[in-house]
Amino acid sequence: MNRDRSIIVGIDFGTTYTAAAWADTLNPSHIEVIKNWPTAGAIVSSQVPTEIAYEPNDRERFSWGYNIKPQSEKIKWFKLGLEIEQDKLVLPLNPTPVEIVCDFLAGIYKHVMFTLDRRVGGGGTLGQPAVVSFALTVPAIWSDTARKKLQEAAIRAGLGRTSPPKIFSEPECAAIHALRDLDDVNRLRDKDRILVCDAGGGTVDIITYDVIQTTPLKITECTAGNGDYCGSTFIDREFERLLLNRIGTYYNNIAPLHMQQAIKNFEAAKAAFRDDPEQEAFYVNVPTLGDIEDAGIRSGNLLITRTELRSLFDPAVSRILDLIKAQTKELPSIDLILLVGGFGESEYLYQRILGWARKCQRKVLQPREASTAIVRGAVLKGLEATGYCKSQITRRARKWYGVTINELYIEGRHLAEDQHLYLDTGQVHAKNHIRWLIKKHSFHRDFRHLGPWTDNLVSCASEVPPSRLEAPAVKLCTITSDLSHLKKKSFDRHWRKFQPYYTARYTLCLGLQDDNLTFRLEYEGQQYGVAYVDFD
């Protein structure tokens, strides 16, 4: 294996579609988007449907993407199950969303490695010529728990064989690619302020950056950003409601497989919609319906007027506009709006944002290849570790992070219910208090018998966090550290009732790397890492 040569694979794991791209450090300027997806006859593109179908009564056998047979029962939108509670989604209880994601990514991994072997492996084993590293993207509004679930699923799927897959923010990746790809007319200038609207299938992220320097690229987040679940899949759900209202009891006669095909057929009308007065009618085929004159259906083709189709778009589009307006109200001096992501290619969404932006004298751009901007940016981010296309991004923490601690109890300052007597030291402490931090802070631990100990990491999204563990602060994860390999003479010794006890004064270091939490423990100037991090 040639460790001087690396291949970086980016995967934009989307709610409705997934994209993959790669670049070789021998030719890093060339990013190739994978398009040769396995298919059972469907026409393929640069993105593969984020869908999977299991064989009846056999979870070990499944098909995915374009390779699913028309008669198979598909599972889709399962990415949302990593963040949203499962009972709020139409997903099976078995397998779990994490298991579905793992299986889907395993299919992606196998095909990516097959493609790379053909491109650069010369028909042999790819492991001989290069190290392959993976980078996945996630919505900026995702929780740390959801990010961890995705990374664990990716590792189980095979993506972490040489190193753990990196997790990058979707709008950040889109920004890096789009800002590098702007033409001479729209080229960046120092001190420009740019809002990135990453509109995907499930989520929409809004983040604004200040351009500090164009060469090399240095940008900084102006604010922590905002976002919501208002992507294009919610238009599909509005279509299902429209169909139910139009055909009434006939709706119950549509088999799940035929409803899936109807939604797939609806995507053509959705992609074509631009609210053009010259096009007043759209037709969507709903298999097996036949003729229902009162519902506007002939030969299974459902008539949707321009007004009706606009009404399906408007809840999601209006919410996106609200998010953009909220950001521009907070940061009024925005020069440019970049519209990226799969939904970001919608002509109707672009026209609605442009109509509002013109009144504010702001420019709106849909970069070239907007739907693959995220995955191309993920490759660029991955290449940075090799020294190519360095960029510097300053981020803002979206939450307070801290650990629960026990303080020496002071009557009148602490609640009586928080009192706790430590038998080793004879001291009374107040439980459930929080020490807020973002980088590192010093702690001490008293013990008689040395073993692993735990710290509870908590988070809070409010402007002013509480001083004890109560709403709106929530427990995020448990950090288990272990210094039991050290001898007791390494710690401070004390005496109580002729019995020794010890104190470990350590530093818990918490950081943000590429918008992901990192942990390590330091003691006496040495870094020992963290034994285990268990997200709730």
N, C-alpha and C positions, 0 to 999 in steps of 0.2 A: 504494500500500500504506500503510495506517495503522499506523505503528510504535508508536503509543500504545495500540493494541489488540492483544492477544495471545490466542491459543488454545493451551492446554496439553493435549496428548494423552498420556495414560499408557497403557502397554502392559505387562501382566503376562504375559510370555512363559513359559508353563508347560510342564512335561514332557508332560502329557496334554491340558490345555486352556489356551487363551489368552483373556485378556479385554482390552478396550480401553475407555477412558472419556475424556471431555474436559470442559473448562470454559472459559468465555469470561471475560476480565478485565472485561468490561462487566457480568457477573453471576456473579462467582466463587463464590458460595455454592451455586450449582446445578451439581452434577456429574452428567453424563449418561453412563450406561453403554450402550455400543452393543449392540443386540440384533437388528438387522435383517441378520443375516449371510446371505450368498449360500447358497442351498440347492438341492440336486437333488431335494428332496421330503421331507427329514428335518425333524423339528420342531426349531426352533432355540431357544437360550436366551441368557443373558447371557454365556456363554463358548462359544468355538468350539473344536472339536477341533484339537489341534496335530498335524495329519496332512497329508500331501501325497501326490499320485499323479502320476507323470509318464506322458506318452503313450509307448507303445512306440517305441523308437528315435528319440525326439525330446525331448531334455531341455529345449528351449525352451518346450514346451507342457506345462502342468501344471494340476491342479485342487487345491484345498485345503479343509480344514475340512468343513463340511456339504455342500459342492458336489461332493464326490467321488462318482462313480457306484458303486453297490454292487458291480459286477463288476471295478472297478479294484483294482490291487494297491497298498495303502497303505504309506507309510513313516511310522513313528511313533517316539516317544521319541528323536528325533534331537537334541533339546536337550542330552541327556547327552553327545553326541559332542563338545561344546565343552570338556568337562572330563575325561571318562573316555576312555582309549585306545580307538581305534576297533575294534581286534581283540577287545575285550572286550564289544562290543555287536553286536547283530544289525542292522547297517546296511550299505548297499551301499558298495563302495569308490569308486564313481563314480556320482553326484557325491559330494563330500566333505561331512561334517557342516556345515562353514561355508557351503558352496554351497547346501545344502538350507535352512539357516536363512535365508540371504539370499533365496532364492526365496519361502519362506513369508512372511517379513516384507514382501516386495514385494507379495504379495497382500493382506496386512493393510493396508499403507500405501495401496494403491489404493482399498480399500473405505472406509477411514477418511476419505480425502479426498473420496470420493463422498458419504459421509454428511454431512460438514461442509458441503459445497457446497449440499446440500439444506437443511440446518438454518440456516446463517447466510450462505450465498453468494447466496441469492436466484436460484439458477439460473444465475448468472454464474460468473466465475472467482474462486475463494476468495482468491487472492493479492491481490486488490484491497482487501478490507476488513480483513485481519488478517495478522499474522505467526503461523505455526504452529510450535510447538516440541514436541519429543517427549522423553519420559522412559521408559526401560525399567527393569525390575526384575530382579535376579539373587539367587540364594541367598547368604546371608552366608558360607557355607563355600566358595564358589567361589574359585579362585585368580585372581591378577591377570591371568594369561595368558588364562584363559577369559573374563574380563570384556572384555579387549581384543578377543578374537575376536568377541564379540557386538557390540561397538560398531562394529567394522569391517564386519561383515555388515550391520548396520542402516544404516550410511552408504551402502553399495553398493546397498541396497534402496530408497534414496530418502529415508530419515528424517532425513538431515542437510543438507537443501538450504538452510535458513536458518541453522542452527547445529548443531554436533555434538550428537547425542542424549545426554542425561544418563543416567547409570547409577546407580540407587539400590538399596540393600539391601532385599530383600523383607520381612524382619521389621520393619525400621525403618518402612517405608511402612505396613505393617499396624498397627503400634503407633500411629502418628500418627493414622490414621483411627479406629481403635477407641477410643483414649483420648479423642478429641474427641466420639465418638458415644455414650459411656456415658450412660445415663439418670440421673435424679436419685437413684434408689435406690442405684445403683452408682457414683455420681460420684467422681471422683478427689479426693484430698486431698493437700496438700503432705506430703512425706516418705513417701508410699506406695511400696512396692517391688513391681513387677509383672513376672512372667515371661511372655514372649510365646512361644507354641509355634506356629510357622508350619509346618503339615503340608500339603505339596503332593503332587503326583503322583510326583515323583522324590526330592526332598530334604525333610528336616525340619530347621529351624533353631530353636535355643533360645537366647534372649537375655533377660537380666533388666535392668530399668531402675529407677533411683530417680527419683521425681517430685520435682524441686526446687521447681517452681512450676507451678501449673495455668493461670494467666492472666497473660501469655502462656505457652504450654506450654514448660517447660524440663525436659528429662530427661537423665540421664546413664547410660551403660552401666556396670553394676556389675562386669562381667567381659567378657572377649572373646567369650564365648558358645561353644556347641558345636553339633554337628549331624551328620547322617549321611545316607546314601542309603537311606532306609527309608520312602519314600512309598507311595502307593496302587498304583503300577504293580507293586510287588513282590507285592502280593496277586494281581494278574492272573497273574503268573508262577507263583504257588503253585496257582492254578486250572488252569493248563495242565499242571502236574505231576500234579494230581489226576485230570484227564481222561486223561492218558497211563496212569496206574496203573489206572484203572477199565476202559479199553477195550483196552489192550494193543496188538496189531498193527493194530487198526482205526484207531489214531491216524494211522498213516502214509497212510491213504486219505483223510484230511481235507485238502482243498485249502487253500492259504494264505488264499485269499479267504474260505472258509467258517470257518476258524479265527478270522480277524479279526472276522467277524460273531458268532461264539460269544462272544468276549471282550466285544464290544459288548453282547450280550445279558446277559452276566454282570454288567455294571455295574448293571443294575436290581436284582439280588439284593444286590449289594454295598452299594448306597445304602440299601436297605430294612433291612439287617441291624441288629438291636439286641439280639440274644441273648435274645429273648422266648420263655419256655417255652410260650406259647400258639401259637407258630409253629415247628413242628418240621421243616417241609419247604420247600425252595425248588426251583424248576425253572428250568433254563437250556436254551434251545433250541440245539442244535448241528446246523446244516443238513446234510442228506444222510445222517445216521446211521441213521435209521429206528428199528427195534426191536432192542435188544440187552438181553434180559431179565437176563442175569447181571450186567450193568453198571448196571442200574437205569435204562435208557433206553427210553422208549416214545414212538413217533412223533417221534423226534429230541429229546425233552425229557429232559435229564439231571437226575435227582433228587439233590439235595445236602441232607443232614441239617443240622440246626442245629449239631451237634457238629462236623461236617466243615467247615462254613462258618466256624465260630469258629477252627478250626485253621488256616485260610487267613489269617485276620487276625492271629493271635497273634504270629507272628515279628516283624512290623512294629510292632504295638502294644506288644509287650514292649520292643522296642528304643527306642521313643519314651519309654516310662515310665522306662527306664534313663537316658536323656538328661536327663529332667526331674529324676529323683532325684539325679543327679550335680550338677546345678546347684543344687538346694535344699540339698544337703549342703555345698556350698561357700558358699552364701548362705542360711542357715537362716531369716532373717526375711522371707521372701516372703509378701506379703499376698494376692495375687490371681494366677491363671493365666488368660491370655487364649488361647483356642484359635481360630486363624484358618487360612485357606487352604482349598483344595478338599477335601482329606482331613480338614481340621479340622471340616467339617460332618458327619462320620460320627457317628451316634448311638452306635455301639458304642465308638468311640474316646473320645467324651465320657464315657460311663458308666464306662469303665475308669479314666480319669484322675480322674473325680469320686470313684469309690470309694476310690482311694488318697488323694486330697486331703482327704477328710472325716476320715480317721484322723489327719491332720496339722493339722486345723482351718484349712484353706485353702479359699478360694472358687475356683470354676472357671466361667468365662463363655464362651459362644459368642456373640460380638457379632452384631448384625443384619447380614445380608448378608456373612457371614464369608468366602464364596468370592470376593467382589469387594472385600474390605477392602484388599488389596494394591494393586489398580489405582486405587482411589479415593485411597489414600494417596500413590500416585505423582503423581497430579494435584495434590494438596495440596502435595507437595514442589516440584513444578514451579512452582506459583503463588507460592511464597515469593520467587522472584526478582523478581516483580512488586510485592512489598510486601504481598501478602495473606497472612493466616494464618501469620505468622511463628512459627517454633518454634526452639528452641535444643537441639541434641543434642550431648552430649559423648561421643565414641567412644574406645574403647581399641584400640590396634594389635594385630592378631592375630599379627603376626610381627615379628621384628627385620628391619630393612632396613639395608644398608650397601653400600659399594663396595670393590672389590679395590684395593689400593695396593701400592707398593713402598717398603719402609723401608730406611734406611741399614743395611747388614749389620753386625751385631755378633756376633763369634764367641762361641759358648756360649749366646747368646740365640736365634739363628735357626738353622734347619736348613741344613746345607751344600748340600743339593740345591736350595735356593731361591736360591742365589747367582746374580747376573746383573751383568755388567760393562757400564756405560754408556760408550760410546766418546766421546760428546760431552763428558762431565764427568770421565771417568776414575774415577768412584766405583763401588763395589760395593754393590749393593742386594739385599735379600731380597724375592723375588716372592711372590705369592699370599697376601698378608696382607689383613686386612679392617679397615676403619674403620667401625664400626657407628654409624648415625645414624637419625634419623627426621625431622628438620627440615632442618638444613643443616650443612655443615662446610667448612672451608677446605682447599684443595689447591694444589699447585704443579706445573707442568709445564715441564721443560727442553726446548728445541728449538733447532735451527739453521734449519730450514725450516718456516715456519708453514703448517699445514693442519688439516683436521678431526682430532680425536682422540676416542678412545672411553674410556668408563668402564664397567666391568661391575658392574651392580647385583646384589646377592645377597640372599637372605632365609634366615631360620632360624626355625622354630616352637618350638624348645626353650627352656626357661627360661634356660639359660646358653649363649650362642652361642660358638663357637670363635673364636680370634684369627686363624686362617688358613683358606684355602678348602679345607675338608675336611668330610665328613659330621658333623653333619646339615645344614650350610649348603649351599645350592645356588645356582647362577647363575640369576637370574630374567630379566634382559634386558640388552641393550647400549645405552648412552646415547651417542649421537654428537653432539658439540658442535663449533661452528665459529666461531672468532674471526678467520678469515683476512681478513676485510674491514677489520681494524684494521692500522695501520701498525706496523712493528717498533719504532719509537720509543715506542710505548705500553707496552712491556714492559721489565723490568729486563735490562740487558745485562751479560754477563760475558765473560771471556777465558780460553781454554785453548790453549796452543801457538800463540799469535798469531792464533787463530781465534775470532771472537765466537760466543757462544750466548746464548739468551734464556730468561727465566723468566716464565711466566704464573702469577700467584697469583690463583686464582678460587674462587668459592663455588658449590658444587653444592647446590641447594635441593630437598629432597624433602618432599612434604606429602601429607596425606590430605584430600581434599575429597569429602564425601558418600561416604566409605568407598572412594574410588578414589585411586590414586596420581597425583600431579601432579609435574612436573619443570620446573626452570628453572635457568639459569646466570647468575650475577652476576659482573661484573668491573668493578673501580673504581667501584662504586656503581651501575652500570647493569645493567638486566636485559636479557638477550639471548635468553632462551628456550632451547630445546633443539632441535637440528636434526632428530633422528630418534630414536625409541625402538623397538628391535627386540626383541620378546619371543621367547624360545626356545620 
